[in-house]
Structure formats: C-alpha cells, structure tokens
Amino acid sequence: MLKLKDGLKIMELLNAAGRPRLFSITFVTADQSRDTGGEVIHYPKAILSRLRRSGRPGKQGKPGKLKGGIQYHAKNRTRNICALGSSQVRMLHIDLVLEINGRSIA
C-alpha cells in the first residue's frame, strides 16, 4: 500500500530529459454539480499534465509565469492527467485515486 503523498510524488517524477514519467492509475469519477460519477477508470500509461510556462518577458509577464492563470490544484485536491496516446486532459480528485502503478492507495 502507498500513502497518498507517496503516490503523488510518483506522479510528479521526471525522466532524465526533464519530461514527466509514465505511471498507471486507477481512479473513480465524480461530479457533484451533475450528480454523476462512480465509474472506475484505469489508464495503464498516463502522465501528469502541467500548464506550460512562458519564457518571454513582455505581454506574457515575467519569465516563468504560468500561462492561462493559476490553477488551484493543491487547494482543491485535484490533478490533471493525460493518457498516453491521447491529447485529452482529465482532471481528477486525488482522494478518488484507487491505485498508482498497481499499488493501492491508503
């Protein structure tokens, strides 16, 4: 069993080239506003998706500033992931993660 914080660290790992590492993940969907969810989703190969940073000063603001505004993933306990081979980014609630790399989350 993994603690949630250790599972999140696995999701945030980078390879030698500085790109996100692949991991497998199983989670449950939920949408309180639409009163839907409960579907178990498994991605055998996924990466953590992040906003791109702009490296140009000027209209974009200071170098390294997040494009598109700040997303409050830590406050809302969410993360964006992308299944390998897909361009769709999916937001998930970290408390609904069941497994990472085949190890269940405590």
Secondary structure, DSSP 8 states (H G I E B T S, - for coil): -B-HHHHHHHHH-B-TTS-B--EEEEEEEEETTTTEEEEEEEEEEEEE----B----STT-STT-BTT----HHHHTEEEEEETT---EEEEEGGGEEEETTEEB-
